[in-house]
Amino acid sequence: MSGATQVDAARVRASWPVPVEGDDKYSRGVVGVVAGSDAYPGAAALVVSGAVRAGAGMVRYVGPRRAQDLVLAHRPECVVHDSGDAAESLPRAQAWVVGPGVADYPEQDAAIGSVMASGAPMVVDAGALEAVARARATGSREAPSDRVLLTPHVEELMRTLGALRHDVTVHDIASDRAGHARLLAEAARATVLLKGSQTLITSPGGALLALPPAPAWLATAGSGDVLAGIAGALLAAGLSAVDAGAGAAWVHARAAASLRGPVAALDLAEALPGVVSDLLADPS
């Protein structure tokens, strides 16, 4: 894409967090996840799996019991918390992933509000995009723009811009994806990762990054939930929102390519360790 900086393996490798002697689960980064609902428990398991397999030191999950049970069935190392308890006293985490599959669940909404008020770095997806963007656009910006990553696909971008009184269509966005991603970044004072066959990343006043075209097999349910979990792990390790988004999108696409055909979202998470290992082992 003209005017965009291309993200390559060297850039991702240079910023990817690698544990060193003396690290523990807390120093490597604790990721908090507010995702899923009774209607969509799978989103919770996918976000958590993405974060764990990308290298998070620890993951805390906040959500209803049905989603907790599914999370623990897939990732027994995760620590689970009830939404109501988390809204009252937010568990400690270095970064949060909020929004996938929350489905208008009131206690999840309250927990997301607590995350926003805490000023912690956060990845914002799906059901939390509009609320977080509105809050930030009206001045509620406890976390700085370089520590907040919004991850919409095109239809979510349309709805989120609409919530900010920028009425656009999917066709408008398709004709200028970079311009509309920048519009959201400036309005919400946050970094934006616009998902698609070619993912774009931009921040307020910042340069535009473009990822290599991703395998079309990535257009599958739950893929974005895994991506959000990966980005959360990188944010929790201390990366900026731009670097977390670039690294997450790059390894996410490589995980899909490594599967060589139709993929399911959970397969992407399970492929991540091999992709990260190959990335870090290649000095080129």
Buried (B, 14 or more C-beta within 10 A) or exposed (E): EEEBEEBEBEBBBEBBBEBEEEEEEEBBBBBBBBBBBEBBBBBBBBBBBBBBBBBBBBBBBBBBEBBBEBBBEBBEEBBBBBBBEBBEEBBEBBBBBBBBBBBEBEBBBBBBBBBBEBEBBBBBBBBBBBBBBBBBBEEEBBBBBBBBBBBBBBEBBBBBBEBBEBEBEEEBBEEEBBEBBBBBBBBBBBBBBBBBEBBBBBBBEBEBBBBBEBBEBBBBEBBBBBBBBBBBBBBBBBBBBBBBBBBBBBBBBBBBBBBEEEBBBBBBBBBBBEBBEEBEEEEE
